[in-house]
Amino acid sequence: MRRCGVWAVLAAVPVLASCGTEGLDRPSTEACDALAAWAAAGNPADQRAEVTARVGDLLEQSHSTPLTDSFERFRDTREEDLDYAAVVEAGANFLRACNDHGWELSQG
């Protein structure tokens, strides 16, 4: 089973200007950062539960987040039922939603 690295995942995330999109609050931004860090580490299966819990906790702290649907799809994609690539793709979709709402991968 092949796992995509952060560059393969982020290549699927279009770099768009945030024209007309709402910005993310601090907890939502941190949730994006947490999932991006997991992707950068190679999407390790043994850390998925931890990153899922962290992102979920952060989104619960958010006053309003447009990321809930994409997070729930990531959370509910089970590697036992599908190829692990489906989990990685669900993570990429979450990062795409982050990007669509003005989040950018920090450099460094």
Secondary structure as the mmCIF struct_conf table of DSSP 4:
data_model
#
loop_
_struct_conf.conf_type_id
_struct_conf.id
_struct_conf.beg_label_comp_id
_struct_conf.beg_label_asym_id
_struct_conf.beg_label_seq_id
_struct_conf.end_label_comp_id
_struct_conf.end_label_asym_id
_struct_conf.end_label_seq_id
HELX_RH_AL_P HELX_RH_AL_P1 VAL A 6 ALA A 11
TURN_TY1_P TURN_TY1_P1 ALA A 12 ALA A 12
BEND BEND1 VAL A 13 VAL A 13
TURN_TY1_P TURN_TY1_P2 CYS A 19 GLY A 20
HELX_LH_PP_P HELX_LH_PP_P1 THR A 21 LEU A 24
HELX_RH_AL_P HELX_RH_AL_P2 ARG A 26 ALA A 40
TURN_TY1_P TURN_TY1_P3 ALA A 41 GLY A 42
HELX_RH_3T_P HELX_RH_3T_P1 ALA A 45 GLN A 47
HELX_RH_AL_P HELX_RH_AL_P3 ARG A 48 GLN A 61
BEND BEND2 HIS A 63 SER A 64
TURN_TY1_P TURN_TY1_P4 PRO A 66 LEU A 67
HELX_RH_AL_P HELX_RH_AL_P4 THR A 68 ASP A 76
TURN_TY1_P TURN_TY1_P5 GLU A 79 ASP A 81
BEND BEND3 LEU A 82 LEU A 82
HELX_RH_AL_P HELX_RH_AL_P5 TYR A 84 ASP A 100
TURN_TY1_P TURN_TY1_P6 HIS A 101 GLY A 102
#
